[in-house]
C-alpha cells in the first residue's frame, strides 16, 4: 500500500492518520499538510485498489476490509496510537477502526461522514454507477465535481477543474474496484454500535453538502458519547479543499485540547 510520512518525525510527536473518501487518494489532503506538519507526524495513504496502491479487491468487499488494510499498514509503521481524520468513506473506516483494539485511537475527526445508509446518498451513488457503466470517464468526473464542490467555487476554478479532470481521466481507477468500494460504503451500518465508542470525536458537516445531508453527521455526533458537531454553512462535500483554512482551524482547535493543554499532556508513541 502506498503511503507518505510528513512533518515532525520526533518520537514524542503525536501522529495524525488521514483517510480520504471514495477516491482514496493521499493527495486529497494536500491543503492540510502545511497547517500541521510542524507539530505532528502525518501519515497519508492511497487506499488499497486506488491510485498508487494497485490491488484486486476481494468480493464481497467491505469497510472492514479497508480497516484491516489500514491496520496492517500502521502495524508495519509501528504506529500504535494516533488521531484519525477521515473524510466521507474515510470516516467510515475510522469508525470501524475505533471499535477494535489494535490501534489506540486518541480521537476521531469525521468530516461529512455517516454511520448508516441514507436514501439521498444512495440515490447519488446509483446515478454515479449508471454514469460509470454508460458514459465516458470524463462525464463521471464532471458529475463528481458537482457533488464535491459548491457551484460558485466550480465557476471560480473552472480551468483548474478541467486540468484536474484531464489528469484524473488518464489515471482513472479500475472500474470493478470503484464499484466494490461504492457497494462497501452503501452497505455500511454501525449506528447501533456508536454508543459503545467512548472516544473523543469532532464531527464536521456542511449544510450545502450535495452528497451527504448534514443531518447524517448530526445523527452521528448525537449517538457518539464524546462527540461535538461543527456545522459549516459553506464548503460543499469537499470542504477540506474549498474552505481549507476554516476546516484546518477546526482540526487545530480539536487537537490542541490534547497536545497544547497542561491538563492533557502529550502521549508518546510506542
Secondary structure, 3 states (H helix, E strand, C coil): CCEEEEECCCCCCCEEEEECCCCCCHHHHHHHHHHHCCCCEEEEECCCCECCECCCCCCCCCHHHHHHHHHHHHHHCCCCEEEEEEECHHHHHHHHHHCCCCCEEEEEEEECCCCCCCHHHHHHHHHHHHHHHHCCHHHHHHHHHHHHCCHHHHHHCHHHHHHHHHHHHHCCCCHHHHHHHHHHHHHCCCHHHHHHCCCCEEEEEECCCCCCCHHHHHHHHHHCCCEEEEEECCCCCCHHHHCHHHHHHHHHHHHHHHHCECCECCCCCC
